[in-house]
Amino acid sequence: MSDTIMDHELKVVGTRPIRPDGVDKVTGRANFGADMKMAGMLHGRIKRSPHAHARILKIDTSKAQALPGVRAVVTSADFPEISSEEAFVGEGPMNFRDLSRNVMARDKVLYEGHAVAAVAATNPIIAAEAVDLIEVEYEALPYVIDVEEAMAPDAPILHDDMYTQGVEPRPENPSNIAKRVASRRATRKAGFVSPM
């Protein structure tokens, strides 16, 4: 089989195909999604957390909503609470609740830059101004930025409802360690079972 493949010349691999969009991209003439301008188009901006770990005490969007040209202001309160449910999406299991909390912070911000609110306005200048008018009151919490420190028993807990999986008995306290997976070395002979 491999000899047959090698007898034929490959049509794409190892060649330099012509890229019809190449000239437009390198000269700046190509249009991308961000270049689109349409009548009535809204512009969005996101209010992000300045804290690496903090409890959200209050979000006041009233000034942003009152700004002329603002069409919408959203926070996590505008989205349904999603229950903790895992499903295989893409390469592995995904928890939809955790995914939704990453899109828009709910109760706590989990990293610096975590989105806490979003604005849609008639132009980018108004959107940026509206984001600045959103007032967020935080209770800053301790944080660590090192993996070893995060696994320490006295480390600040990021997710209050995460208990280390793969440990028996089930831990009584939440942890920053999501799962423990053990692998053991065995002999090659033990890995193969002889046919009957």
C-alpha positions as CSV (number, residue, x, y, z in Angstrom):
1,M,0.0,0.0,0.0
2,S,2.7,2.5,0.9
3,D,4.6,1.7,-2.3
4,T,1.5,2.6,-4.3
5,I,1.1,5.9,-2.6
6,M,4.8,6.8,-3.2
7,D,4.5,6.0,-6.9
8,H,2.0,8.9,-7.4
9,E,3.1,12.5,-7.2
10,L,1.2,14.4,-4.5
11,K,-0.9,17.3,-5.7
12,V,-1.0,19.6,-2.6
13,V,1.6,18.4,0.0
14,G,5.0,19.8,-0.8
15,T,3.7,22.3,-3.3
16,R,3.2,26.1,-3.2
17,P,-0.4,26.6,-4.1
18,I,-1.6,30.0,-5.3
19,R,-3.4,31.9,-2.6
20,P,-6.0,34.1,-4.4
21,D,-6.5,36.2,-1.3
22,G,-2.8,36.7,-0.6
23,V,-2.3,40.0,-2.3
24,D,-5.5,41.6,-0.8
25,K,-4.4,40.5,2.7
26,V,-0.9,41.8,2.6
27,T,-1.8,45.1,1.0
28,G,-4.7,45.7,3.4
29,R,-7.5,45.6,0.8
30,A,-9.1,42.5,2.2
31,N,-12.2,43.0,4.3
32,F,-12.6,41.1,7.6
33,G,-15.6,40.9,9.9
34,A,-14.4,43.8,12.0
35,D,-14.2,46.0,8.8
36,M,-17.9,45.6,8.1
37,K,-20.1,48.8,8.4
38,M,-23.8,48.5,7.9
39,A,-26.7,50.9,8.4
40,G,-28.1,50.6,12.0
41,M,-25.1,48.5,13.1
42,L,-24.5,48.5,16.9
43,H,-21.1,48.5,18.5
44,G,-20.2,46.5,21.6
45,R,-17.8,47.0,24.5
46,I,-17.2,44.9,27.6
47,K,-16.6,46.0,31.2
48,R,-13.9,43.8,32.6
49,S,-12.7,43.2,36.2
50,P,-9.6,44.9,37.4
51,H,-9.2,42.2,40.0
52,A,-7.8,38.7,39.8
53,H,-10.3,37.3,42.3
54,A,-13.2,39.3,43.9
55,R,-16.8,39.0,44.9
56,I,-19.2,41.2,43.0
57,L,-21.2,43.1,45.5
58,K,-23.1,45.5,43.2
59,I,-23.3,46.5,39.6
60,D,-25.0,49.8,38.7
61,T,-25.7,50.2,35.0
62,S,-28.3,53.0,35.3
63,K,-25.9,55.8,34.1
64,A,-24.9,53.7,31.1
65,Q,-28.5,52.9,30.2
66,A,-29.4,56.6,30.4
67,L,-26.7,57.6,27.9
68,P,-28.2,58.6,24.5
69,G,-27.2,56.1,21.9
70,V,-27.0,53.1,24.2
71,R,-29.3,50.3,23.1
72,A,-28.6,47.6,25.6
73,V,-26.6,46.9,28.8
74,V,-26.3,43.4,30.1
75,T,-24.9,41.6,33.1
76,S,-25.1,38.0,34.3
77,A,-28.5,38.9,35.8
78,D,-29.8,39.1,32.2
79,F,-28.9,35.4,31.6
80,P,-30.5,32.3,33.1
81,E,-28.6,30.4,35.8
82,I,-27.4,27.2,34.2
83,S,-27.2,24.1,36.4
84,S,-23.9,22.1,36.6
85,E,-24.1,19.7,33.8
86,E,-21.3,18.0,31.9
87,A,-21.4,16.9,28.3
88,F,-18.8,15.9,25.8
89,V,-18.2,18.9,23.5
90,G,-15.2,18.9,21.2
91,E,-12.2,17.2,22.8
92,G,-13.6,16.4,26.2
93,P,-16.2,17.0,28.8
94,M,-17.4,20.6,29.3
95,N,-19.4,21.9,32.2
96,F,-22.0,24.3,30.8
97,R,-22.4,26.2,34.0
98,D,-18.7,26.9,34.2
99,L,-18.7,27.9,30.6
100,S,-21.5,30.4,31.1
101,R,-19.8,31.9,34.1
102,N,-16.7,32.4,32.1
103,V,-18.6,34.3,29.5
104,M,-20.1,36.7,32.1
105,A,-19.0,36.7,35.8
106,R,-21.7,35.7,38.2
107,D,-21.2,36.4,41.9
108,K,-17.4,36.4,41.6
109,V,-14.8,37.4,39.1
110,L,-12.3,34.6,38.6
111,Y,-9.5,36.4,36.8
112,E,-8.3,39.9,35.9
113,G,-10.2,40.9,32.7
114,H,-13.2,38.7,33.5
115,A,-16.3,40.2,31.8
116,V,-18.8,41.7,34.2
117,A,-21.1,43.7,31.9
118,A,-21.5,44.5,28.2
119,V,-22.9,47.4,26.2
120,A,-24.4,47.8,22.7
121,A,-24.5,51.3,21.4
122,T,-24.9,53.2,18.1
123,N,-21.2,54.0,17.8
124,P,-17.9,52.8,19.4
125,I,-17.3,56.1,21.2
126,I,-20.7,55.9,23.0
127,A,-20.1,52.3,23.8
128,A,-16.8,53.0,25.4
129,E,-18.2,55.9,27.4
130,A,-21.1,53.8,28.6
131,V,-18.7,51.1,29.8
132,D,-16.9,53.7,31.8
133,L,-20.2,54.8,33.4
134,I,-21.0,51.2,34.7
135,E,-20.1,51.2,38.5
136,V,-19.1,47.9,40.0
137,E,-18.5,47.4,43.7
138,Y,-16.1,44.6,44.5
139,E,-14.8,42.8,47.6
140,A,-11.3,41.9,46.6
141,L,-10.3,38.4,47.6
142,P,-6.9,36.8,48.0
143,Y,-5.5,35.0,45.0
144,V,-2.5,33.1,43.8
145,I,-0.9,32.9,40.4
146,D,1.4,29.9,40.9
147,V,0.2,26.3,40.4
148,E,2.0,25.0,43.4
149,E,0.6,27.8,45.6
150,A,-2.9,27.1,44.3
151,M,-2.7,23.4,45.3
152,A,-1.6,24.2,48.9
153,P,-4.1,23.4,51.6
154,D,-4.4,27.0,52.8
155,A,-4.7,28.5,49.2
156,P,-7.7,30.8,48.5
157,I,-10.4,28.7,46.9
158,L,-11.5,29.9,43.5
159,H,-14.7,27.7,43.1
160,D,-16.5,27.1,46.4
161,D,-18.3,24.1,44.9
162,M,-15.4,22.2,43.4
163,Y,-14.3,19.0,45.2
164,T,-11.4,17.0,44.0
165,Q,-12.6,14.0,42.0
166,G,-10.7,10.7,42.0
167,V,-10.1,10.7,45.8
168,E,-11.7,8.3,48.2
169,P,-13.4,9.2,50.5
170,R,-14.8,12.3,48.8
171,P,-13.1,15.4,50.3
172,E,-15.2,17.4,52.8
173,N,-13.7,20.8,51.8
174,P,-13.6,22.4,48.4
175,S,-10.3,22.6,46.6
176,N,-8.6,24.2,43.6
177,I,-7.6,20.7,42.4
178,A,-10.3,19.5,40.1
179,K,-9.3,15.9,39.7
180,R,-6.7,13.3,40.7
181,V,-5.7,10.8,38.1
182,A,-3.2,8.0,38.9
183,S,-1.3,5.9,36.4
184,R,0.8,3.0,37.3
185,R,3.7,1.3,35.5
186,A,3.3,-2.3,34.7
187,T,5.3,-4.9,32.8
188,R,4.8,-5.4,29.1
189,K,4.0,-9.0,29.7
190,A,1.2,-8.1,32.0
191,G,-0.3,-5.8,29.4
192,F,-0.8,-8.5,26.8
193,V,-3.2,-11.3,27.2
194,S,-2.4,-14.5,25.3
195,P,-5.1,-15.8,23.0
196,M,-7.0,-18.9,24.1
